[in-house]
Amino acid sequence: MGKVINIIISIISIDVMTSAPKYTTIPVRKETLDKLRGYKVGGATYDDLINDLLTVHPPEEFFLEHLRRLRGEKRRTWAEIKEELEL
């Protein structure tokens, strides 16, 4: 499965009490970081990139697909799912 390397990806969130940026880290494999770098352009942060990717694949549709798979229904491509959901 490969060795997990702790790569620091800064995610900014605003602390409601202090309004100061708050950072966290996400451990990812080096291969994952290399893939993410391929999507990162210009002055975009990793926070921008991750949010853009999550916007393209909203959690609701992701969980609906996950539940479908747990029920053992036929596997479908993302294109078929998007068509069905009219995305």
N, C-alpha and C positions, 0 to 999 in steps of 0.2 A: 504494500500500500504506500510505501514511500515514507520517508522521514518528514515529520512536520517541523517546519522552521518557523519560529516566531518572527514574523515580519510586522513592523509597526505600520498600521494604516490609521492615520489620524481621522477620527470622526468628530466633528464639532457638534456639540449640543449646548444650548444656552441654559445655564443654571438660573432658575427662576428667582432665587433669592439674591444672587450677586450680579446677574446679567453678564457674567464672565464666561468666555468659552471654556468648555470642559472637554477634555480629550479622553479617548479610550483606545484600546488596541484590539485588533482581531488577529488571532494566529492563523496564518495561511501557509500553504506549501509554496516553495519558490516558484514552481510551475504556475500556480494560481496567480501569484503576483505578476509574473511575466505576461500572462493572458490579460490581466487587468491593465497593465501598462499599455497594451495594444489598443485599448479603448480610450485611454486618457489622452486628450488633446488640449493644446493651448494651456491656459492657466487653470483648467478644471482641477478641482481637488478630488481625492478619492471619495469624499463624502458626496460631491456632485455626481460622480460616476456611479456610485452604488445607488443613489436615489434615482438617477435616470434609468438604470437597469430595472429597479423595482417598479418604476412607473410603467415600463414596457410590459412587465409581467406582474400585474397586481396580485396581492395575496389572495383575494377572494377566488379568482380563477385557479390559482395554484392549488389552494386547498380543495376546491371542488374536484380538480383532476386527481389529487391525492386520494380523496375519498372514493372516487370511481375505481381507482386501481385497487384500493383495499377491498372493495366489493368483488373484485375479480372480473370486472367487465373488460371487454376487448380493448386492447391498447390502441390509442389513436395518435396521430401526429399533431404537433402544435398547430399546423395549418388547418387541420380538421377542427380542432378545438376553437380556434379563432373564428373560423367560418360559422360554426354552430353558435358561438356567443356574439356573433356579429361585431367583432372587434376590427 
